[in-house]
Amino acid sequence: MADLEMQPITDDTSDGDRNTVLNYPNGSNDKSKLPLADSPFYDHRIESGFHQSTRTCCLKVRNAMLHNDWHKAGQYMASYFQAIEDTNVSVAQQHIEIIWKTGTDILHHLPNVTMENYNDFYEQMKLLGLNNYLLVSLEHSFHLMVNGQLEKARHQLSMAETWRHGRLSESQSQRVKLVQAYRSLLDYFTWCDKRENFSTAAALSTDEMAALDMETVYKKSTVNLKEILKNPGVWDPFILCYIEMLEHYQQHDEISKILEDYAYDESFPPNPNAHVYLYRHLKKTGAPEKKLRRVLKVLHDLVPSHELMPEYFTLLLRSEKEEDLRKALDVSLLMLDYACWKINLAAWTSLKAAIIKLKQQNVDNWKDVVGDSMASRRDWWPAFHFTHFHAKEDLTTDQALLKVKAWVCRLLFPGNKVYIVEWLSLKKTLPQKEPLPQKQPLPQMEPLHLEKTLPLKKTLPLIETLPLKKKRQTSKAIP
């Protein structure tokens, strides 16, 4: 395919069948037509020479990128800039967006590209595409942050925060809030640097001006972050920074309020991380177990296989209520429905503990309770957990897991003895450890018949008076 030449589409090509003719350089008359994807700016009207050259240049750029020929793609992209002179404003805006996204990709792959090249390109894109000014500024600041130029990135975000063009639309308002959020994130990094400089008590007591400067940065950052969290969305990176600053100043009540709003506000999309942050904060502050169970219950409904489910099981198992014990059984079974918990010893131990707890609490018809929970799993659990392959793997990796799974299999699937029989047979075939070398047996001695009432002090002389040394000498003489 590298020797193929792609000819541009001629004007006589029909609108319904837009194909590319491939000419083979070996002189053969074989030709094939391969369909190409429609160009995003393809128009059914008759193309002028300007539009045809623009479209051909775009195809050249695309083909060069597909063949990883980034140098040639950059050369074609330099010629493609003429597309922004289109008299149709909407079409010209589409060309500008193509130049921005495609040109950025080409810059990332070209060797020997300096930061000045990136800065010049982004500044040019800001001037050309005013509708995308905020997004281009955000991307420019991201590139500066990746390269460690935080001050320049903050300057770009500050300029974008105050930029306005015409009437402020709803989309522009949302983008301005996003710019403010990332600018506050950079303020958080500045606050972290200042905190490291004043980590000792001596520095805090001597340099009061620097401490006040640190508090000023904190207030400046938290004001915008607090406003951002009022808008529905997923703000995990920002809320973590906000919580860390509040913890430094010991504002635990404010943290609880923010995390509860972030987790339980119905206008926000379902976010498991929000409940994780709330649970960890409540656990750190010593909240009652009832409140912890309530938080983990919502997390369990969202992600039954979450890594915090063993802690939820432990909290349920501590309760003496029959309802909580049944819930603990369901939690352990749901964990084992997922492949990530298949070989986890804690998960299988939890299931065994839940069954034993139900039996010890004298729950009425505990076998029926377990059977109802296993009703939907009887068809596929044996193939998922209890096969010859699983027995072999468990025997070689973790024999404690094998023992627990055998106990569960014997209880839940009494008619299925594949796993139990297999692991018992495999256990016999394992190479036994070589016994330690034993010394040659000593001559048999008559057992000592001590009276039960004989005190211990009187038995010690009897042991000490045994002629042990002579016996050892005689044992060596035995062939």
C-alpha positions as CSV (number, residue, x, y, z in Angstrom):
1,M,0.0,0.0,0.0
2,A,3.0,2.3,0.4
3,D,3.4,2.4,-3.4
4,L,-0.1,3.5,-4.1
5,E,-0.9,7.0,-5.2
6,M,-4.2,8.6,-4.2
7,Q,-5.6,10.9,-6.8
8,P,-7.9,13.7,-5.7
9,I,-11.6,13.3,-6.4
10,T,-12.6,14.8,-9.7
11,D,-15.6,17.0,-10.3
12,D,-17.4,14.3,-12.3
13,T,-17.6,12.0,-9.3
14,S,-21.2,11.5,-8.3
15,D,-22.5,12.7,-5.0
16,G,-23.8,9.2,-4.1
17,D,-20.6,7.3,-4.8
18,R,-17.6,9.4,-3.6
19,N,-14.7,7.0,-4.1
20,T,-10.9,7.2,-4.5
21,V,-9.2,5.6,-7.5
22,L,-6.0,3.7,-6.7
23,N,-3.5,3.5,-9.6
24,Y,-0.9,0.7,-9.3
25,P,2.6,1.9,-10.3
26,N,3.5,-1.5,-11.9
27,G,1.6,-0.6,-15.0
28,S,-1.3,-3.0,-14.5
29,N,-4.8,-2.0,-15.5
30,D,-6.3,-3.3,-12.2
31,K,-8.1,-0.6,-10.4
32,S,-10.2,-0.7,-7.3
33,K,-12.5,1.8,-5.7
34,L,-12.3,2.1,-1.9
35,P,-14.9,4.3,-0.2
36,L,-13.6,7.2,1.9
37,A,-15.3,8.8,4.8
38,D,-17.2,11.9,4.0
39,S,-15.3,15.1,4.7
40,P,-16.8,17.1,7.6
41,F,-17.1,20.1,5.3
42,Y,-18.3,18.3,2.1
43,D,-20.9,20.4,0.3
44,H,-23.1,19.1,-2.5
45,R,-22.8,22.4,-4.4
46,I,-20.4,22.8,-7.2
47,E,-16.9,23.4,-5.7
48,S,-14.8,26.3,-6.7
49,G,-11.0,26.0,-7.1
50,F,-10.5,27.3,-3.6
51,H,-12.8,24.8,-1.9
52,Q,-11.3,21.9,-4.0
53,S,-7.7,22.8,-3.1
54,T,-8.7,23.1,0.5
55,R,-10.4,19.7,0.6
56,T,-7.4,18.1,-1.2
57,C,-5.0,19.6,1.3
58,C,-7.1,18.3,4.2
59,L,-7.0,14.8,2.7
60,K,-3.2,15.1,2.3
61,V,-2.9,16.1,5.9
62,R,-5.0,13.1,7.0
63,N,-3.1,10.6,4.9
64,A,0.2,11.9,6.2
65,M,-1.0,11.5,9.8
66,L,-2.3,8.0,9.2
67,H,1.2,7.0,7.8
68,N,2.9,8.8,10.8
69,D,4.6,11.2,8.4
70,W,4.4,14.1,10.8
71,H,6.9,16.3,8.9
72,K,4.9,16.2,5.7
73,A,1.6,16.6,7.7
74,G,3.1,19.9,9.1
75,Q,3.9,21.1,5.6
76,Y,0.4,20.4,4.3
77,M,-1.0,22.0,7.5
78,A,0.9,25.2,6.8
79,S,-0.9,25.4,3.4
80,Y,-4.3,24.5,4.9
81,F,-4.3,27.8,6.8
82,Q,-5.8,29.4,3.7
83,A,-9.1,27.7,4.6
84,I,-9.9,30.3,7.2
85,E,-10.4,32.8,4.4
86,D,-13.7,31.2,3.5
87,T,-16.5,33.7,3.1
88,N,-18.9,31.4,4.9
89,V,-18.4,32.2,8.6
90,S,-19.7,28.8,9.9
91,V,-17.5,26.9,7.5
92,A,-14.5,29.1,8.3
93,Q,-15.1,28.3,12.0
94,Q,-15.0,24.6,11.3
95,H,-11.7,25.0,9.5
96,I,-10.3,26.9,12.5
97,E,-11.3,24.1,14.9
98,I,-9.7,21.5,12.6
99,I,-6.5,23.5,12.4
100,W,-6.4,23.9,16.2
101,K,-7.0,20.2,17.1
102,T,-5.0,18.7,14.2
103,G,-2.1,21.2,14.5
104,T,-1.8,20.4,18.2
105,D,-1.5,16.7,17.5
106,I,1.1,17.4,14.8
107,L,3.1,19.5,17.2
108,H,3.1,16.8,19.8
109,H,4.7,14.3,17.4
110,L,7.2,16.6,15.7
111,P,10.8,16.4,17.0
112,N,12.7,19.4,18.2
113,V,9.6,21.4,19.0
114,T,10.2,24.1,21.6
115,M,7.9,25.8,24.1
116,E,8.0,28.9,21.9
117,N,6.5,27.0,19.0
118,Y,3.7,25.9,21.3
119,N,3.1,29.3,22.7
120,D,3.0,30.9,19.2
121,F,0.6,28.3,17.9
122,Y,-1.8,28.7,20.9
123,E,-1.7,32.5,20.7
124,Q,-2.5,32.4,17.0
125,M,-5.4,30.0,17.7
126,K,-6.8,32.4,20.3
127,L,-6.8,35.2,17.8
128,L,-8.5,33.2,15.1
129,G,-11.1,31.3,17.0
130,L,-12.8,33.7,19.5
131,N,-15.5,31.2,20.2
132,N,-12.9,28.7,21.4
133,Y,-10.8,31.2,23.2
134,L,-11.5,29.8,26.7
135,L,-10.9,26.2,25.6
136,V,-7.7,27.1,23.9
137,S,-6.5,28.9,27.0
138,L,-7.3,25.9,29.1
139,E,-5.3,23.6,26.8
140,H,-2.5,26.1,26.7
141,S,-2.4,26.2,30.5
142,F,-2.4,22.4,30.7
143,H,0.6,22.2,28.5
144,L,2.4,24.8,30.6
145,M,1.5,22.8,33.8
146,V,2.8,19.6,32.4
147,N,6.2,21.3,31.6
148,G,6.4,22.7,35.2
149,Q,5.7,26.4,34.3
150,L,3.0,27.0,36.9
151,E,3.3,30.8,37.0
152,K,2.8,31.1,33.3
153,A,-0.1,28.7,33.4
154,R,-1.7,30.8,36.2
155,H,-1.2,33.9,34.1
156,Q,-3.0,32.3,31.1
157,L,-5.9,31.3,33.3
158,S,-6.1,34.7,34.9
159,M,-6.3,36.3,31.5
160,A,-9.0,33.9,30.3
161,E,-11.0,34.4,33.5
162,T,-11.4,38.1,32.7
163,W,-11.9,37.7,29.0
164,R,-15.2,38.5,27.5
165,H,-16.5,38.5,23.9
166,G,-20.0,39.8,23.1
167,R,-22.9,38.6,25.2
168,L,-22.0,36.0,27.8
169,S,-23.8,32.8,26.7
170,E,-24.6,29.8,28.9
171,S,-21.7,27.8,27.4
172,Q,-19.2,30.6,28.0
173,S,-20.4,30.9,31.6
174,Q,-19.7,27.2,32.2
175,R,-16.3,27.5,30.6
176,V,-15.5,30.6,32.8
177,K,-16.3,28.5,35.9
178,L,-14.0,25.8,34.7
179,V,-11.2,28.3,34.2
180,Q,-11.8,29.6,37.7
181,A,-11.6,26.1,39.1
182,Y,-8.3,25.3,37.5
183,R,-6.9,28.7,38.5
184,S,-7.9,27.9,42.1
185,L,-6.2,24.6,41.7
186,L,-2.9,26.4,40.9
187,D,-3.5,28.6,44.0
188,Y,-3.7,25.4,46.0
189,F,-0.3,24.3,44.7
190,T,1.1,27.7,45.8
191,W,-0.5,27.2,49.2
192,C,1.2,23.7,49.5
193,D,4.6,25.2,48.7
194,K,4.1,27.8,51.4
195,R,2.9,25.2,53.9
196,E,6.1,23.2,53.3
197,N,8.2,26.3,54.1
198,F,6.4,26.7,57.5
199,S,6.2,23.1,58.5
200,T,8.1,23.7,61.8
201,A,6.8,25.5,64.8
202,A,9.8,27.9,64.8
203,A,9.0,29.2,61.4
204,L,5.4,29.7,62.3
205,S,6.3,31.8,65.3
206,T,8.9,34.0,63.6
207,D,7.7,34.8,60.1
208,E,4.2,36.2,60.7
209,M,4.0,38.0,57.3
210,A,4.7,34.8,55.4
211,A,2.0,33.1,57.5
212,L,-0.5,35.8,56.6
213,D,0.5,35.4,52.9
214,M,-0.3,31.7,53.2
215,E,-3.7,32.4,54.7
216,T,-4.4,35.0,51.9
217,V,-3.7,32.4,49.2
218,Y,-6.0,29.9,51.1
219,K,-8.9,32.3,51.2
220,K,-8.4,33.2,47.6
221,S,-8.5,29.6,46.5
222,T,-11.3,28.5,48.7
223,V,-13.7,31.2,47.6
224,N,-13.7,30.0,44.0
225,L,-13.7,26.3,45.0
226,K,-16.7,26.8,47.1
227,E,-18.6,28.5,44.3
228,I,-17.6,25.7,41.9
229,L,-18.9,23.0,44.1
230,K,-22.4,24.6,43.9
231,N,-22.7,23.6,40.3
232,P,-23.7,20.0,39.6
233,G,-20.9,17.9,38.3
234,V,-18.0,15.6,39.2
235,W,-15.4,17.8,40.9
236,D,-13.2,15.1,42.6
237,P,-9.7,16.7,42.1
238,F,-11.0,20.1,43.3
239,I,-12.8,18.9,46.3
240,L,-9.8,16.9,47.5
241,C,-7.7,20.0,47.4
242,Y,-10.4,22.0,49.2
243,I,-10.8,19.4,51.9
244,E,-7.0,19.3,52.5
245,M,-6.9,23.0,53.1
246,L,-9.9,22.9,55.4
247,E,-8.3,20.1,57.4
248,H,-5.2,22.1,57.9
249,Y,-7.2,24.8,59.6
250,Q,-9.3,22.2,61.5
251,Q,-12.7,23.2,60.0
252,H,-14.2,19.7,60.4
253,D,-17.8,20.9,60.5
254,E,-17.4,22.7,57.2
255,I,-15.8,19.5,55.7
256,S,-18.8,17.4,56.8
257,K,-21.3,19.8,55.3
258,I,-19.4,20.0,52.0
259,L,-19.0,16.3,51.6
260,E,-22.6,15.5,52.6
261,D,-23.8,18.0,50.0
262,Y,-21.5,16.5,47.4
263,A,-22.6,13.0,48.1
264,Y,-26.4,13.3,48.7
265,D,-27.4,16.3,46.5
266,E,-29.8,14.8,43.9
267,S,-28.8,17.4,41.3
268,F,-25.3,15.9,41.2
269,P,-24.7,12.8,39.1
270,P,-24.1,9.6,41.0
271,N,-20.5,9.5,42.1
272,P,-19.1,6.6,44.2
273,N,-16.0,8.7,45.1
274,A,-18.2,11.2,46.9
275,H,-19.3,8.6,49.3
276,V,-15.8,7.2,49.7
277,Y,-14.6,10.7,50.7
278,L,-17.4,11.1,53.1
279,Y,-16.8,7.7,54.7
280,R,-13.1,8.3,55.2
281,H,-13.8,11.6,56.8
282,L,-16.4,10.2,59.2
283,K,-14.1,7.3,60.1
284,K,-11.3,9.7,60.8
285,T,-13.4,11.9,63.1
286,G,-14.8,8.9,65.0
287,A,-18.4,8.9,63.7
288,P,-20.8,6.2,65.1
289,E,-21.0,2.9,63.2
290,K,-24.7,3.5,62.3
291,K,-23.7,6.6,60.3
292,L,-20.8,4.7,58.6
293,R,-23.1,1.9,57.6
294,R,-25.5,4.4,56.0
295,V,-22.7,5.8,53.9
296,L,-21.4,2.4,52.8
297,K,-24.9,1.2,52.0
298,V,-25.2,3.8,49.3
299,L,-21.7,3.0,48.0
300,H,-22.7,-0.7,47.9
301,D,-25.8,0.1,45.8
302,L,-23.5,2.0,43.3
303,V,-20.5,-0.3,43.3
304,P,-21.1,-3.8,44.9
305,S,-17.5,-4.8,44.2
306,H,-15.8,-1.7,45.8
307,E,-12.7,-2.3,47.9
308,L,-14.5,-0.9,51.0
309,M,-17.1,-3.7,50.9
310,P,-15.2,-5.9,53.4
311,E,-15.4,-3.0,55.9
312,Y,-19.1,-2.7,55.2
313,F,-19.5,-6.4,55.9
314,T,-17.6,-6.1,59.2
315,L,-19.9,-3.3,60.4
316,L,-23.0,-5.3,59.5
317,L,-21.6,-8.5,61.2
318,R,-21.1,-6.6,64.5
319,S,-24.8,-5.8,64.6
320,E,-27.1,-8.2,66.4
321,K,-30.1,-7.5,64.1
322,E,-31.2,-10.3,61.9
323,E,-31.8,-7.8,59.0
324,D,-28.1,-6.7,59.2
325,L,-26.9,-10.3,59.2
326,R,-28.9,-11.1,56.1
327,K,-27.5,-7.9,54.5
328,A,-24.0,-9.1,55.4
329,L,-24.7,-12.4,53.7
330,D,-25.8,-10.6,50.5
331,V,-22.8,-8.3,50.6
332,S,-20.4,-11.2,50.8
333,L,-22.2,-13.0,48.0
334,L,-22.2,-10.0,45.7
335,M,-18.5,-9.5,46.2
336,L,-17.8,-13.0,45.0
337,D,-20.0,-12.5,41.9
338,Y,-17.1,-10.3,40.5
339,A,-13.9,-11.7,39.2
340,C,-11.8,-9.3,41.2
341,W,-12.8,-11.1,44.4
342,K,-12.6,-14.7,43.2
343,I,-9.3,-15.5,44.8
344,N,-9.5,-13.1,47.7
345,L,-9.3,-15.0,51.0
346,A,-11.0,-12.2,53.0
347,A,-14.1,-12.4,50.7
348,W,-14.5,-16.2,51.2
349,T,-13.8,-15.9,54.9
350,S,-16.5,-13.2,55.1
351,L,-19.1,-15.6,53.4
352,K,-18.2,-18.4,55.8
353,A,-18.4,-16.0,58.8
354,A,-21.8,-14.7,57.7
355,I,-23.2,-18.3,57.5
356,I,-21.8,-19.2,60.9
357,K,-23.2,-16.1,62.4
358,L,-26.7,-16.8,61.1
359,K,-26.5,-20.2,62.6
360,Q,-25.2,-19.1,65.9
361,Q,-27.9,-16.4,66.2
362,N,-30.5,-19.1,65.9
363,V,-32.1,-17.4,62.9
364,D,-35.2,-19.2,61.9
365,N,-34.7,-21.3,58.9
366,W,-31.1,-20.1,58.3
367,K,-30.7,-22.7,55.7
368,D,-33.7,-21.3,53.8
369,V,-32.2,-17.8,54.1
370,V,-28.9,-19.0,52.5
371,G,-30.7,-21.0,49.9
372,D,-32.8,-18.0,48.8
373,S,-29.7,-15.9,48.4
374,M,-28.1,-18.6,46.4
375,A,-31.1,-19.3,44.2
376,S,-29.9,-17.1,41.3
377,R,-26.4,-18.4,41.6
378,R,-26.8,-22.2,41.6
379,D,-26.6,-22.3,37.8
380,W,-23.3,-20.5,37.2
381,W,-21.4,-20.4,40.5
382,P,-20.0,-24.0,40.2
383,A,-18.4,-23.2,36.9
384,F,-17.3,-19.8,38.1
385,H,-15.7,-20.9,41.4
386,F,-15.6,-24.7,41.8
387,T,-14.0,-26.6,39.0
388,H,-10.9,-28.8,38.6
389,F,-8.9,-25.9,37.3
390,H,-9.9,-23.7,40.3
391,A,-9.0,-26.5,42.7
392,K,-5.6,-26.9,41.1
393,E,-4.9,-23.2,41.1
394,D,-6.0,-22.7,44.7
395,L,-3.9,-25.7,45.9
396,T,-0.7,-24.3,44.3
397,T,-1.3,-20.7,45.3
398,D,-3.1,-20.5,48.6
399,Q,-4.1,-23.6,50.5
400,A,-5.9,-21.6,53.2
401,L,-8.2,-20.3,50.4
402,L,-8.7,-23.9,49.2
403,K,-9.8,-25.0,52.6
404,V,-12.4,-22.2,53.0
405,K,-13.8,-22.7,49.5
406,A,-14.1,-26.4,50.1
407,W,-16.1,-25.7,53.3
408,V,-18.4,-23.3,51.4
409,C,-18.8,-25.7,48.5
410,R,-19.7,-28.6,50.7
411,L,-22.4,-26.4,52.3
412,L,-23.9,-24.6,49.3
413,F,-23.5,-27.3,46.7
414,P,-23.7,-30.7,48.5
415,G,-24.5,-32.5,45.2
416,N,-21.5,-31.0,43.4
417,K,-18.4,-32.8,44.7
418,V,-16.1,-31.9,41.8
419,Y,-14.2,-29.2,43.6
420,I,-13.9,-31.2,46.9
421,V,-12.9,-34.5,45.2
422,E,-10.4,-32.8,42.9
423,W,-8.6,-30.9,45.6
424,L,-8.5,-34.0,47.8
425,S,-7.0,-36.0,45.0
426,L,-4.6,-33.2,44.0
427,K,-3.5,-32.9,47.6
428,K,-2.3,-36.5,47.5
429,T,-0.4,-36.0,44.3
430,L,1.6,-33.0,45.7
431,P,5.3,-33.8,46.2
432,Q,5.8,-34.5,49.9
433,K,8.5,-32.8,51.8
434,E,11.6,-35.0,52.3
435,P,11.7,-36.2,55.9
436,L,14.6,-34.9,58.0
437,P,17.4,-37.3,58.5
438,Q,16.8,-39.3,61.7
439,K,19.4,-40.7,64.0
440,Q,19.7,-44.4,64.5
441,P,17.2,-45.6,67.1
442,L,18.4,-45.9,70.7
443,P,17.9,-49.2,72.5
444,Q,14.5,-49.6,73.9
445,M,14.1,-48.8,77.6
446,E,11.5,-49.9,80.0
447,P,8.9,-47.1,80.4
448,L,8.9,-45.3,83.7
449,H,5.8,-46.1,85.8
450,L,5.4,-43.0,87.9
451,E,2.7,-42.6,90.4
452,K,0.1,-39.9,89.7
453,T,0.6,-38.5,93.2
454,L,4.4,-38.3,92.8
455,P,5.4,-34.6,93.0
456,L,7.4,-33.1,90.2
457,K,10.4,-32.4,92.4
458,K,10.8,-36.2,93.1
459,T,10.7,-37.1,89.4
460,L,13.6,-34.8,88.4
461,P,16.3,-36.9,90.1
462,L,15.0,-40.0,88.3
463,I,15.5,-38.3,84.9
464,E,18.9,-36.9,85.9
465,T,20.2,-40.3,87.0
466,L,19.5,-42.0,83.7
467,P,22.8,-43.1,82.1
468,L,22.3,-41.1,78.9
469,K,25.9,-40.8,77.9
470,K,26.5,-44.5,78.1
471,K,23.5,-45.1,75.9
472,R,24.7,-42.7,73.2
473,Q,28.0,-44.4,73.2
474,T,26.4,-47.8,72.7
475,S,24.2,-46.4,69.9
476,K,27.2,-45.4,67.8
477,A,28.6,-48.9,67.9
478,I,25.5,-50.3,66.3
479,P,26.1,-50.9,62.6
